[in-house]
């Protein structure tokens, strides 16, 4: 199943994507894809109704509506850094490198990316995002961590490198500007994704391929990330975890390249859809 939210920012409505042209409206069944929705059972709540409506032909056609993030603003956005093998450095960390992002950095997959005032090193990072489905604390093993997953999303973990590394090493400062977490276009339930450890992720900057990797190169896999985080924080239904990016972010290039107004970003992932962002200066 593929969950989407369409409509103006702040007024999105929940739908279930059938294909690139059609969807089923579920606004009479759920208020939004938010914490309450996931806590009550999430996508399982919709399965029978969607099946019945599809059989009855009760489908709608997309008509150019804005596509928002497929989840409402979460309780928290957590991220994992330096989580992919890079040339010449295949050491496995004892623990994942963890940071947080402001929940209001979340935006839609086609919304503009805004370079913050004073930024000189705004960077891109295509990633696999994981949405939590059940309240989770002190998870005992990888099976429990896997059972806590509601679905997977494509994210672009925008980062301001100078602020991330040069303002006392507090990553949240470089991760949390508005529009710094494009998400979507849909949330794919686990049965729709296949093996999340074998997904290709790619990103183009101004039409040039910069990132082209696979989640098989993760140093800490998804169950380990979730289980580890649950030992220190309570993961709430609807929370988003960004799981790291393959080699090829702007900081990895020689010389490094960063975003400027007028640039474009396009990224995608197996079973997760595509994103496209125009880069603009914040007003």
C-alpha positions as a Markdown table, in Angstrom:
| # | Residue | x | y | z |
|---|---|---|---|---|
| 1 | Unk | 0.0 | 0.0 | 0.0 |
| 2 | Unk | 1.2 | 3.5 | -0.8 |
| 3 | Unk | 0.0 | 6.4 | 1.4 |
| 4 | Unk | 0.0 | 9.9 | 0.2 |
| 5 | Unk | -1.1 | 13.4 | 1.3 |
| 6 | Unk | -2.2 | 15.9 | -1.3 |
| 7 | Unk | -3.4 | 19.5 | -1.2 |
| 8 | Unk | -2.1 | 22.9 | -0.1 |
| 9 | Unk | 0.6 | 23.0 | 2.6 |
| 10 | Unk | -1.2 | 22.8 | 6.0 |
| 11 | Unk | -4.4 | 21.4 | 4.4 |
| 12 | Unk | -3.3 | 18.1 | 3.0 |
| 13 | Unk | -5.7 | 15.2 | 2.9 |
| 14 | Unk | -4.9 | 11.5 | 3.1 |
| 15 | Unk | -5.3 | 9.3 | 0.1 |
| 16 | Unk | -4.0 | 5.8 | -1.0 |
| 17 | Unk | -2.1 | 5.8 | -4.3 |
| 18 | Unk | -3.2 | 3.1 | -6.8 |
| 19 | Unk | -1.0 | 4.1 | -9.7 |
| 20 | Unk | 0.6 | 7.2 | -11.2 |
| 21 | Unk | -2.8 | 8.4 | -12.4 |
| 22 | Unk | -5.3 | 7.3 | -9.7 |
| 23 | Unk | -5.9 | 7.3 | -6.0 |
| 24 | Unk | -8.6 | 6.4 | -3.4 |
| 25 | Unk | -9.8 | 9.1 | -1.0 |
| 26 | Unk | -9.8 | 8.0 | 2.6 |
| 27 | Unk | -10.6 | 11.3 | 4.3 |
| 28 | Unk | -13.9 | 9.7 | 5.6 |
| 29 | Unk | -11.9 | 7.0 | 7.4 |
| 30 | Unk | -8.9 | 8.8 | 8.9 |
| 31 | Unk | -8.2 | 12.5 | 9.8 |
| 32 | Unk | -4.6 | 12.4 | 8.7 |
| 33 | Unk | -1.5 | 10.1 | 8.6 |
| 34 | Unk | -0.4 | 11.3 | 12.0 |
| 35 | Unk | 0.5 | 9.8 | 15.4 |
| 36 | Unk | -3.1 | 8.8 | 16.2 |
| 37 | Unk | -3.5 | 7.0 | 12.9 |
| 38 | Unk | -0.3 | 5.0 | 13.3 |
| 39 | Unk | -1.0 | 4.3 | 17.0 |
| 40 | Unk | -4.4 | 2.9 | 16.1 |
| 41 | Unk | -3.0 | 0.4 | 13.6 |
| 42 | Unk | -1.9 | 2.5 | 10.7 |
| 43 | Unk | -2.2 | 1.2 | 7.1 |
| 44 | Unk | -4.0 | -2.0 | 8.4 |
| 45 | Unk | -7.0 | 0.3 | 9.2 |
| 46 | Unk | -7.4 | 1.0 | 5.5 |
| 47 | Unk | -6.8 | -2.4 | 3.9 |
| 48 | Unk | -10.4 | -3.7 | 3.6 |
| 49 | Unk | -11.9 | -0.4 | 2.7 |
| 50 | Unk | -9.4 | 0.3 | 0.0 |
| 51 | Unk | -9.9 | -3.2 | -1.4 |
| 52 | Unk | -13.7 | -2.7 | -1.5 |
| 53 | Unk | -13.5 | 0.8 | -3.1 |
| 54 | Unk | -11.0 | -0.4 | -5.7 |
| 55 | Unk | -13.3 | -3.3 | -6.6 |
| 56 | Unk | -16.2 | -0.9 | -6.9 |
| 57 | Unk | -14.2 | 1.5 | -9.1 |
| 58 | Unk | -14.4 | 4.3 | -6.5 |
| 59 | Unk | -11.2 | 5.9 | -7.6 |
| 60 | Unk | -10.1 | 9.5 | -8.4 |
| 61 | Unk | -7.6 | 10.8 | -10.9 |
| 62 | Unk | -4.8 | 13.0 | -9.8 |
| 63 | Unk | -5.4 | 16.5 | -11.2 |
| 64 | Unk | -2.2 | 18.4 | -10.5 |
| 65 | Unk | -2.7 | 18.7 | -6.8 |
| 66 | Unk | 0.3 | 19.6 | -4.7 |
| 67 | Unk | 1.9 | 16.5 | -3.1 |
| 68 | Unk | 2.8 | 16.9 | 0.5 |
| 69 | Unk | 5.0 | 14.8 | 2.8 |
| 70 | Unk | 3.1 | 11.5 | 3.2 |
| 71 | Unk | 3.1 | 11.8 | 7.0 |
| 72 | Unk | 1.9 | 14.7 | 9.1 |
| 73 | Unk | 4.5 | 16.6 | 11.2 |
| 74 | Unk | 6.1 | 13.9 | 13.4 |
| 75 | Unk | 6.8 | 14.0 | 17.1 |
| 76 | Unk | 10.5 | 13.8 | 16.2 |
| 77 | Unk | 12.9 | 13.3 | 13.3 |
| 78 | Unk | 16.0 | 11.4 | 14.1 |
| 79 | Unk | 19.0 | 10.8 | 11.8 |
| 80 | Unk | 22.0 | 8.6 | 11.5 |
| 81 | Unk | 25.2 | 10.0 | 10.1 |
| 82 | Unk | 28.2 | 8.4 | 8.4 |
| 83 | Unk | 26.2 | 5.2 | 7.9 |
| 84 | Unk | 27.5 | 4.0 | 4.5 |
| 85 | Unk | 30.7 | 2.4 | 3.3 |
| 86 | Unk | 33.0 | 4.9 | 1.6 |
| 87 | Unk | 36.0 | 4.2 | -0.5 |
| 88 | Unk | 39.0 | 3.3 | 1.7 |
| 89 | Unk | 37.0 | 3.4 | 5.0 |
| 90 | Unk | 34.9 | 0.3 | 5.8 |
| 91 | Unk | 35.2 | 0.4 | 9.6 |
| 92 | Unk | 32.0 | -0.5 | 11.4 |
| 93 | Unk | 31.0 | 1.9 | 14.3 |
| 94 | Unk | 30.4 | 0.5 | 17.7 |
| 95 | Unk | 27.2 | 2.6 | 17.8 |
| 96 | Unk | 25.4 | 4.6 | 15.2 |
| 97 | Unk | 26.1 | 8.3 | 15.0 |
| 98 | Unk | 22.8 | 9.9 | 15.9 |
| 99 | Unk | 21.4 | 13.4 | 15.6 |
| 100 | Unk | 18.0 | 15.1 | 15.5 |
| 101 | Unk | 16.3 | 17.4 | 13.1 |
| 102 | Unk | 13.5 | 19.9 | 13.8 |
| 103 | Unk | 10.2 | 18.3 | 12.9 |
| 104 | Unk | 9.1 | 21.5 | 11.1 |
| 105 | Unk | 12.0 | 21.0 | 8.6 |
| 106 | Unk | 9.6 | 18.4 | 6.9 |
| 107 | Unk | 8.2 | 19.4 | 3.5 |
| 108 | Unk | 6.8 | 17.9 | 0.4 |
| 109 | Unk | 8.9 | 16.1 | -2.2 |
| 110 | Unk | 8.4 | 18.8 | -4.8 |
| 111 | Unk | 8.5 | 21.9 | -2.6 |
| 112 | Unk | 11.3 | 24.3 | -3.1 |
| 113 | Unk | 14.4 | 23.9 | -1.0 |
| 114 | Unk | 15.3 | 27.2 | 0.7 |
| 115 | Unk | 19.0 | 28.0 | 1.4 |
| 116 | Unk | 19.1 | 29.7 | 4.8 |
| 117 | Unk | 20.3 | 33.2 | 5.3 |
| 118 | Unk | 24.1 | 33.2 | 5.7 |
| 119 | Unk | 24.5 | 29.7 | 4.4 |
| 120 | Unk | 27.6 | 28.9 | 2.3 |
| 121 | Unk | 27.6 | 25.0 | 2.4 |
| 122 | Unk | 24.0 | 23.7 | 2.0 |
| 123 | Unk | 24.3 | 20.1 | 0.9 |
| 124 | Unk | 22.2 | 17.2 | -0.4 |
| 125 | Unk | 21.7 | 13.7 | 1.0 |
| 126 | Unk | 19.3 | 11.2 | -0.5 |
| 127 | Unk | 18.2 | 8.7 | 2.1 |
| 128 | Unk | 15.9 | 5.9 | 3.0 |
| 129 | Unk | 13.5 | 7.1 | 5.8 |
| 130 | Unk | 11.7 | 4.8 | 8.2 |
| 131 | Unk | 8.4 | 5.6 | 9.8 |
| 132 | Unk | 7.6 | 4.1 | 13.2 |
| 133 | Unk | 4.3 | 2.5 | 13.7 |
| 134 | Unk | 4.1 | 1.6 | 17.4 |
| 135 | Unk | 5.4 | 3.3 | 20.6 |
| 136 | Unk | 8.7 | 1.7 | 21.2 |
| 137 | Unk | 11.1 | 1.8 | 24.1 |
| 138 | Unk | 13.8 | -0.7 | 25.1 |
| 139 | Unk | 13.2 | -3.0 | 22.2 |
| 140 | Unk | 14.7 | -6.4 | 22.9 |
| 141 | Unk | 15.9 | -7.6 | 19.5 |
| 142 | Unk | 15.9 | -7.0 | 15.8 |
| 143 | Unk | 12.5 | -8.8 | 15.3 |
| 144 | Unk | 10.9 | -6.3 | 17.7 |
| 145 | Unk | 12.5 | -3.4 | 15.9 |
| 146 | Unk | 11.3 | -4.7 | 12.5 |
| 147 | Unk | 7.7 | -5.1 | 13.9 |
| 148 | Unk | 7.7 | -1.5 | 14.9 |
| 149 | Unk | 8.1 | -0.2 | 11.3 |
| 150 | Unk | 5.0 | 1.3 | 9.6 |
| 151 | Unk | 6.7 | 1.9 | 6.3 |
| 152 | Unk | 9.4 | 3.5 | 4.3 |
| 153 | Unk | 9.8 | 6.9 | 2.6 |
| 154 | Unk | 12.3 | 8.7 | 0.3 |
| 155 | Unk | 13.9 | 11.7 | 2.1 |
| 156 | Unk | 16.5 | 14.3 | 1.2 |
| 157 | Unk | 18.4 | 15.1 | 4.4 |
| 158 | Unk | 19.5 | 18.6 | 3.6 |
| 159 | Unk | 22.5 | 19.8 | 5.7 |
| 160 | Unk | 24.4 | 23.1 | 6.1 |
| 161 | Unk | 27.9 | 21.8 | 6.6 |
| 162 | Unk | 29.5 | 24.9 | 8.0 |
| 163 | Unk | 26.9 | 25.1 | 10.7 |
| 164 | Unk | 26.9 | 21.4 | 11.3 |
| 165 | Unk | 30.6 | 21.2 | 11.9 |
| 166 | Unk | 31.6 | 24.7 | 12.7 |
| 167 | Unk | 29.1 | 25.8 | 15.4 |
| 168 | Unk | 30.4 | 23.7 | 18.2 |
| 169 | Unk | 29.8 | 20.4 | 16.5 |
| 170 | Unk | 26.1 | 20.6 | 17.2 |
| 171 | Unk | 24.6 | 18.8 | 14.1 |
| 172 | Unk | 21.1 | 20.0 | 14.8 |
| 173 | Unk | 22.1 | 23.5 | 13.9 |
| 174 | Unk | 23.0 | 22.4 | 10.4 |
| 175 | Unk | 20.1 | 20.0 | 9.9 |
| 176 | Unk | 16.9 | 21.9 | 10.9 |
| 177 | Unk | 16.2 | 24.8 | 8.6 |
| 178 | Unk | 12.8 | 25.0 | 7.0 |
| 179 | Unk | 12.5 | 22.7 | 3.9 |
| 180 | Unk | 15.6 | 20.7 | 5.0 |
| 181 | Unk | 13.7 | 17.4 | 5.0 |
| 182 | Unk | 11.8 | 16.8 | 1.7 |
| 183 | Unk | 9.8 | 13.6 | 2.2 |
| 184 | Unk | 7.8 | 11.4 | -0.1 |
| 185 | Unk | 6.0 | 11.3 | -2.5 |
| 186 | Unk | 4.5 | 8.3 | -0.7 |
| 187 | Unk | 4.9 | 6.0 | 2.3 |
| 188 | Unk | 5.3 | 2.4 | 1.2 |
| 189 | Unk | 4.2 | -0.2 | 3.6 |
| 190 | Unk | 6.8 | -3.0 | 4.3 |
| 191 | Unk | 5.0 | -5.5 | 2.0 |
| 192 | Unk | 5.2 | -3.0 | -0.9 |
| 193 | Unk | 9.0 | -2.4 | -0.6 |
| 194 | Unk | 10.5 | -5.8 | -0.6 |
| 195 | Unk | 13.9 | -6.1 | 1.0 |
| 196 | Unk | 14.8 | -2.7 | 2.5 |
| 197 | Unk | 18.5 | -3.8 | 2.7 |
| 198 | Unk | 18.6 | -4.0 | -1.1 |
| 199 | Unk | 17.2 | -0.7 | -2.3 |
| 200 | Unk | 18.9 | 1.6 | -4.8 |
| 201 | Unk | 19.1 | 5.3 | -4.0 |
| 202 | Unk | 20.2 | 8.0 | -6.5 |
| 203 | Unk | 20.4 | 11.8 | -6.7 |
| 204 | Unk | 21.2 | 14.2 | -9.5 |
| 205 | Unk | 22.4 | 17.8 | -9.0 |
| 206 | Unk | 21.7 | 20.1 | -11.9 |
| 207 | Unk | 21.2 | 17.0 | -14.1 |
| 208 | Unk | 24.5 | 15.4 | -13.1 |
| 209 | Unk | 24.4 | 12.1 | -11.2 |
| 210 | Unk | 26.1 | 12.6 | -7.8 |
| 211 | Unk | 24.8 | 9.7 | -5.7 |
| 212 | Unk | 24.1 | 6.2 | -6.9 |
| 213 | Unk | 24.2 | 3.6 | -4.1 |
| 214 | Unk | 22.3 | 0.9 | -2.3 |
| 215 | Unk | 21.1 | 0.3 | 1.2 |
| 216 | Unk | 23.2 | -2.9 | 1.1 |
| 217 | Unk | 26.2 | -0.6 | 1.9 |
| 218 | Unk | 24.7 | 0.6 | 5.3 |
| 219 | Unk | 27.1 | 0.1 | 8.2 |
| 220 | Unk | 24.2 | -0.2 | 10.7 |
| 221 | Unk | 21.2 | -1.8 | 9.3 |
| 222 | Unk | 17.6 | -0.6 | 9.9 |
| 223 | Unk | 16.7 | -3.0 | 12.8 |
| 224 | Unk | 19.9 | -2.2 | 14.6 |
| 225 | Unk | 19.2 | 1.5 | 14.2 |
| 226 | Unk | 15.7 | 1.3 | 15.6 |
| 227 | Unk | 16.7 | -1.0 | 18.4 |
| 228 | Unk | 19.6 | 1.2 | 19.4 |
| 229 | Unk | 17.6 | 4.4 | 19.4 |
| 230 | Unk | 14.9 | 2.8 | 21.5 |
| 231 | Unk | 17.3 | 2.3 | 24.3 |
| 232 | Unk | 17.7 | 6.0 | 24.7 |
| 233 | Unk | 14.5 | 7.7 | 23.5 |
| 234 | Unk | 10.9 | 6.7 | 23.2 |
| 235 | Unk | 10.0 | 6.3 | 19.6 |
| 236 | Unk | 6.4 | 7.4 | 19.0 |
| 237 | Unk | 4.0 | 6.3 | 16.2 |
| 238 | Unk | 4.7 | 8.5 | 13.2 |
| 239 | Unk | 8.2 | 9.3 | 14.1 |
| 240 | Unk | 10.7 | 9.5 | 11.2 |
| 241 | Unk | 14.2 | 8.1 | 11.1 |
| 242 | Unk | 16.6 | 9.1 | 8.3 |
| 243 | Unk | 19.1 | 6.2 | 8.0 |
| 244 | Unk | 22.1 | 7.8 | 6.2 |
| 245 | Unk | 23.2 | 8.6 | 2.7 |
| 246 | Unk | 25.5 | 6.9 | 0.1 |
| 247 | Unk | 28.7 | 8.5 | -1.0 |
| 248 | Unk | 28.4 | 11.4 | -3.3 |
| 249 | Unk | 27.0 | 14.3 | -1.2 |
| 250 | Unk | 28.5 | 17.7 | -2.1 |
| 251 | Unk | 31.1 | 17.5 | 0.7 |
| 252 | Unk | 32.4 | 14.2 | -0.8 |
| 253 | Unk | 33.3 | 15.7 | -4.2 |
| 254 | Unk | 36.7 | 17.0 | -5.2 |
| 255 | Unk | 36.4 | 20.0 | -5.0 |
| 256 | Unk | 33.3 | 20.0 | -2.8 |
| 257 | Unk | 30.1 | 21.4 | -4.4 |
| 258 | Unk | 27.3 | 23.0 | -2.5 |
| 259 | Unk | 23.9 | 24.4 | -3.5 |
| 260 | Unk | 23.1 | 27.8 | -4.9 |
| 261 | Unk | 19.9 | 29.5 | -5.9 |
| 262 | Unk | 18.7 | 28.3 | -9.3 |
| 263 | Unk | 20.1 | 24.8 | -8.8 |
| 264 | Unk | 17.9 | 21.7 | -9.1 |
| 265 | Unk | 17.9 | 18.4 | -7.2 |
| 266 | Unk | 16.2 | 15.2 | -8.4 |
| 267 | Unk | 16.4 | 11.9 | -6.4 |
| 268 | Unk | 14.7 | 8.6 | -6.2 |
| 269 | Unk | 14.7 | 5.1 | -4.7 |
| 270 | Unk | 13.4 | 1.7 | -5.6 |
| 271 | Unk | 9.7 | 1.5 | -4.7 |
| 272 | Unk | 9.9 | 4.9 | -3.1 |
| 273 | Unk | 9.2 | 7.2 | -6.0 |
| 274 | Unk | 11.1 | 10.3 | -7.2 |
| 275 | Unk | 11.5 | 13.9 | -5.8 |
| 276 | Unk | 12.4 | 17.1 | -7.6 |
| 277 | Unk | 13.3 | 20.4 | -5.9 |
| 278 | Unk | 14.1 | 23.8 | -7.1 |
| 279 | Unk | 16.7 | 25.6 | -4.9 |
| 280 | Unk | 15.9 | 29.1 | -3.8 |
| 281 | Unk | 17.3 | 31.6 | -1.4 |
| 282 | Unk | 15.2 | 32.1 | 1.8 |
| 283 | Unk | 13.4 | 35.4 | 1.8 |
